[in-house]
Amino acid sequence: MTLLAAYVVCLGAIVGSFLNVCIVRWPKDESVVRPRSKCPHCQHGIAWYDNVPVVSWLLRRGRCRHCAAPIAWVNYDKQKYRKKKENIKKTIDEK
């Protein structure tokens, strides 16, 4: 049973990581395969061994190998989030 649980957790991390890439790239009409993921700060490409879901993030302590800038565990667009929040607030205020 423990082996099955470990398998399910690993599979969930892989699928979740891929879906995160899809969520970020599809609205920009970018491919989910190429180009590789890159550091949000220095724009340096992230190697495959630094892109293993959860494990590599923990080993690198959530930082880029090249510039040591922090990399968020969840990738989201802050501006879009802020705009959505403002729109929701406006909608509530109008009622």
N, C-alpha and C positions, 0 to 999 in steps of 0.2 A: 504493500500500500504506500509506503514512503517513496519508493521509486516512481510510482505513478504520480504522486503529488509533485515531486521534483520535475517530472516530465511536463506536467500541466503548467507549472509555474514558468518553466523555460519557454514553452510554446506560447504562453500568454504574453511574455515579455517580447518575443520576436514579433508576434502579430501586432501587439500594441505599438511597438516601435515603427513598424512598417505603416500602420494606419496614421501615426503621427506625421510621417513623411508625406503621406498622401494628403492629409488635411492642410499641411503647410504649402505644398507645391501645386496642387491642382487648381486652386483659385488664381494662381499666377500663370497658369498654362505652362508649367514646367514639367519635365519628365520625372518620374519617380525613380528612374534607374540612373540616368546621367544628367547632370554632372554629380559627382560625389557630394556628400554632405561637407559643409565647411564651417569653420569657426565663425560665429556671428561678429566677432571683433576684428580679427586679423585677416579673415577670409581665406586662410590657408586650408587646403583640403584635409579632411580627416581620413586617416588610413583605415583599412578594414579592421585591423586589430584594436583600434581605438573606437570602433563603432559597434562593438558587441553590446547588445542591450543590457543595461543595469551593471554588468560586471566591469566593463571598461570605464564607465562613469564613476563607479566607486573606487576603482584602482587609481584613476587619475584625480580623484577627489573633486570631481566636477569641474575640472579646469582643462583648458587647451594645452596640449603638449608643447606648442610653439610659443605662444605669447603668455601663457599662464592666466589668461582672463577666465572668469567663471562662465560656465556653460550651464544654462538652466536645465533641470531634469525634465521639464515640460516645455515644449517649443510652442510659443504662441506669439501673435502679433499684438504688441501692447497698444498700438494706435487703434487698431480695429476694436480691441476690447474696450478701450476708453470711449470710443465713439458709440459703441453699442450701449454702454452704461449710461452715457449722456442722453441717448435717444430714449432709453427706458425711463430715465428720470423725467424728461420732457413730457413723455406720454402720461406718466403718473400725475405730473403737475397740471396738465391740461384738463384732467378729469376732475 
